Amino acid sequence: MALFQQTREALAKTLQVKNVHAVPRVDKVTISVGVGKRRDDKKYIEAVQKDLAAITGQAPAARIAKKSVAGFNVRQGNLVGFQVTLRGKRAEDFVTRLINVTLPRVRDFRGISTKAFDGHGNLSVGLREQLPFPEIHSDKTDVAFGVQVTISTTAKTNAEGEALLRAMGFPLS
């Protein structure tokens, strides 16, 4: 936990917090993918599962619709997407790869807007396709899908969450 531990020590000095347990930290990282109208396409579903497992190192959990929504042509019990929750060492490894490898490979990337915070110090970043992840080989995959990454922190405010993620090296604009 090198990145998280170094960040915690530096952030305690920056925020002038005396109790090390009161310093904001990354709680979990949630990666999710919606399947949309292609929920009945077996080849697409298998490709999404395989790529998401390669990106996260963990098998994705299927997300099922709890309610029917006529406007979206979704019935209760339909598959709506996949989700993976990372904690601890896997979360740290994923965040490190996201900062140092994936985000620089995103086309026309100009930093993450500070408007992406939710008011409680959590950051949500959407990527238009999974191809910037180094685990995905563009010549071996024929399916492109968007990926939503949510970094949940123990911060109480956006300012604390922003300070934490800046200390970790996130390219916030």
C-alpha positions in Angstrom: 0.0 0.0 0.0 2.8 2.3 -0.9 0.8 5.0 -2.8 -2.0 5.1 -0.3 0.3 5.2 2.7 2.5 8.0 1.3 -0.5 10.0 0.3 -2.0 9.6 3.8 1.1 11.0 5.5 1.5 13.9 3.1 -2.2 14.7 3.3 -2.2 14.8 7.2 0.4 17.6 7.0 -1.5 19.5 4.3 -4.9 19.3 6.0 -3.3 19.8 9.4 -5.0 16.8 10.9 -3.4 15.4 14.0 -5.3 12.1 14.2 -4.1 9.9 11.3 -7.4 8.0 11.3 -9.2 11.3 10.4 -7.3 11.7 7.2 -9.4 11.0 4.1 -8.5 7.8 2.3 -9.7 5.8 -0.7 -12.4 3.4 0.6 -13.2 1.5 -2.7 -13.1 1.7 -6.4 -16.2 0.7 -8.4 -16.0 -0.1 -12.1 -19.2 -0.5 -14.0 -20.4 -1.1 -17.6 -23.9 -0.8 -18.9 -25.0 -3.1 -21.7 -28.0 -1.1 -22.9 -30.0 -2.4 -25.9 -27.4 -5.1 -26.6 -28.4 -7.1 -23.5 -29.6 -10.0 -25.6 -26.4 -10.3 -27.7 -24.5 -13.2 -26.1 -21.2 -12.4 -28.0 -21.3 -8.8 -26.8 -22.1 -9.9 -23.2 -19.2 -12.4 -23.1 -16.8 -9.8 -24.6 -17.8 -7.2 -21.9 -17.3 -9.8 -19.1 -13.9 -10.9 -20.5 -12.6 -7.4 -21.0 -13.9 -6.2 -17.6 -12.3 -9.2 -15.8 -9.0 -8.4 -17.6 -9.1 -4.7 -16.6 -9.9 -5.3 -13.0 -8.4 -8.8 -12.3 -11.7 -9.9 -10.8 -14.9 -11.4 -12.2 -17.6 -8.9 -12.8 -21.0 -9.2 -11.1 -24.1 -9.0 -13.3 -26.5 -6.2 -12.5 -30.2 -6.9 -12.9 -33.1 -4.4 -13.3 -35.1 -4.1 -10.1 -38.0 -2.3 -11.8 -39.5 -2.2 -15.2 -39.0 1.1 -17.1 -41.2 1.4 -20.1 -39.3 4.4 -21.5 -36.1 2.5 -21.7 -37.7 -0.8 -22.8 -36.4 -2.5 -19.7 -38.3 -5.2 -17.8 -37.8 -6.3 -14.2 -35.1 -9.0 -14.2 -33.4 -7.9 -17.4 -29.6 -7.6 -17.4 -28.6 -4.0 -17.4 -24.8 -4.2 -16.8 -21.8 -5.5 -14.9 -20.0 -4.1 -11.9 -16.7 -4.8 -10.1 -15.8 -3.4 -6.6 -12.1 -3.2 -5.7 -10.8 -2.7 -2.2 -7.4 -2.7 -0.5 -4.4 -3.7 -2.6 -6.4 -4.3 -5.8 -7.9 -0.8 -5.5 -4.5 0.7 -5.1 -3.1 -1.2 -8.1 -6.0 -0.1 -10.2 -5.8 3.5 -9.2 -2.1 3.6 -9.9 -2.6 2.1 -13.4 -5.5 4.5 -14.0 -3.3 7.5 -13.2 -0.1 6.5 -14.8 -1.1 4.5 -17.8 -4.8 4.6 -18.7 -5.6 8.3 -18.5 -2.6 9.5 -20.5 -3.7 7.1 -23.3 -7.2 8.6 -23.5 -7.7 10.5 -26.7 -7.9 14.3 -26.3 -7.6 14.0 -22.5 -7.3 17.4 -20.8 -7.7 16.4 -17.2 -10.6 15.4 -15.0 -13.0 18.2 -14.2 -13.5 19.0 -10.5 -17.2 19.0 -11.3 -17.0 15.2 -11.3 -17.1 15.2 -7.5 -20.5 14.3 -6.0 -20.5 16.6 -3.0 -19.1 14.0 -0.5 -15.6 13.7 -1.9 -16.2 10.8 -4.3 -15.0 11.1 -7.9 -16.8 9.6 -10.9 -14.9 9.3 -14.3 -16.4 8.0 -17.5 -14.3 6.6 -20.3 -15.9 6.4 -23.8 -14.2 3.1 -24.5 -12.2 0.4 -22.7 -9.3 0.6 -25.2 -7.0 2.9 -23.2 -6.6 0.2 -20.6 -3.2 -1.6 -21.2 -4.8 -5.1 -20.7 -7.0 -4.6 -23.7 -5.5 -5.3 -27.1 -7.5 -3.4 -29.8 -6.7 -5.9 -32.5 -8.0 -8.8 -30.4 -11.3 -7.2 -29.4 -14.2 -6.4 -31.7 -16.4 -4.8 -29.1 -16.1 -1.2 -27.7 -18.0 -0.1 -24.6 -17.9 2.7 -22.1 -16.5 2.3 -18.6 -17.6 4.2 -15.5 -15.0 4.4 -12.7 -16.1 5.7 -9.2 -13.5 6.3 -6.5 -15.2 6.4 -3.2 -13.3 8.1 -0.4 -13.9 8.7 3.3 -13.7 12.5 2.7 -16.6 14.6 4.0 -16.4 17.4 1.5 -15.3 17.8 -2.2 -12.3 19.9 -1.0 -11.0 17.1 1.1 -11.6 14.6 -1.7 -9.9 16.8 -4.2 -6.9 17.3 -1.9 -6.6 13.5 -1.5 -6.8 12.8 -5.2 -4.4 15.6 -6.1 -1.9 14.2 -3.5 -2.2 10.8 -5.2 -1.4 12.4 -8.6 -4.8 12.6 -10.3 -4.8 15.1 -13.2 -7.6 17.3 -12.0 -8.4 20.5 -14.0 
